[in-house]
């Protein structure tokens, strides 16, 4: 599992600092407790281009996949409460 987490941590490094903070925040605070479906949705979100991922974070767009939408909701909550478990 630690190798997988290391790979995800590396993929959390984005072109935008804001996305770095949100993706790493989710990984560190929520990933391990998430369902397998949501863990996969998070990994899939990390494959997106930064502009699309940012549009999800600011609420301009919503993922059509329900699990991805749940992950985005948790990540968006990190904007308001970065150190509080959501």
C-alpha positions as CSV (number, residue, x, y, z in Angstrom):
1,X,0.0,0.0,0.0
2,X,2.8,2.5,0.8
3,X,4.2,2.1,-2.8
4,X,0.7,3.0,-4.1
5,X,0.4,5.9,-1.8
6,X,3.9,7.1,-2.9
7,X,2.8,7.0,-6.5
8,X,-0.4,8.9,-5.7
9,X,1.5,11.5,-3.7
10,X,3.7,12.0,-6.8
11,X,0.7,12.4,-9.0
12,X,-0.7,15.0,-6.6
13,X,2.1,17.3,-7.7
14,X,0.2,19.6,-10.1
15,X,1.0,22.7,-12.1
16,X,-1.0,24.8,-9.7
17,X,-0.2,25.2,-6.0
18,X,-3.9,25.3,-5.1
19,X,-4.4,21.9,-6.7
20,X,-1.3,20.5,-5.0
21,X,-2.8,21.5,-1.6
22,X,-6.2,20.0,-2.4
23,X,-5.1,16.8,-3.9
24,X,-2.5,16.2,-1.1
25,X,-5.0,17.2,1.5
26,X,-7.5,14.6,0.3
27,X,-4.8,12.0,0.0
28,X,-3.5,12.6,3.5
29,X,-6.8,13.2,5.3
30,X,-9.4,11.1,3.5
31,X,-8.0,8.6,1.0
32,X,-7.3,5.6,3.3
33,X,-10.8,5.8,4.8
34,X,-12.5,6.2,1.4
35,X,-14.3,3.3,-0.3
36,X,-12.4,1.5,-3.0
37,X,-14.7,3.1,-5.6
38,X,-13.8,6.6,-4.3
39,X,-10.1,5.7,-4.1
40,X,-10.3,4.8,-7.8
41,X,-12.2,7.9,-8.5
42,X,-9.5,10.0,-6.8
43,X,-6.8,8.3,-8.9
44,X,-8.9,8.9,-12.0
45,X,-9.2,12.6,-11.1
46,X,-5.5,12.9,-10.8
47,X,-5.3,11.9,-14.5
48,X,-7.2,15.0,-15.6
49,X,-5.7,18.1,-16.9
50,X,-5.3,20.9,-14.4
51,X,-7.9,23.3,-15.9
52,X,-10.6,20.7,-15.8
53,X,-9.7,19.6,-12.3
54,X,-9.6,23.2,-11.2
55,X,-13.1,23.8,-12.7
56,X,-14.3,21.0,-10.5
57,X,-12.7,22.5,-7.4
58,X,-14.3,25.9,-7.9
59,X,-17.7,24.5,-8.8
60,X,-17.8,25.5,-12.5
61,X,-18.3,21.9,-13.5
62,X,-19.3,18.7,-11.7
63,X,-18.0,15.2,-12.6
64,X,-20.7,13.0,-14.1
65,X,-19.4,10.0,-12.2
66,X,-21.1,9.8,-8.8
67,X,-17.9,8.6,-6.9
68,X,-15.8,11.3,-8.5
69,X,-18.5,13.9,-7.5
70,X,-18.3,12.7,-3.9
71,X,-14.5,13.0,-3.9
72,X,-14.7,16.4,-5.4
73,X,-17.2,17.5,-2.7
74,X,-14.7,16.3,0.0
75,X,-11.8,18.1,-1.8
76,X,-13.9,21.3,-2.1
77,X,-14.6,21.2,1.6
78,X,-10.8,21.3,2.2
79,X,-10.9,24.8,0.7
80,X,-13.0,26.0,3.7
81,X,-11.5,23.7,6.3
82,X,-8.1,22.6,5.3
83,X,-7.1,21.0,8.6
84,X,-10.5,19.6,9.6
85,X,-11.7,16.1,8.7
86,X,-14.7,16.3,6.4
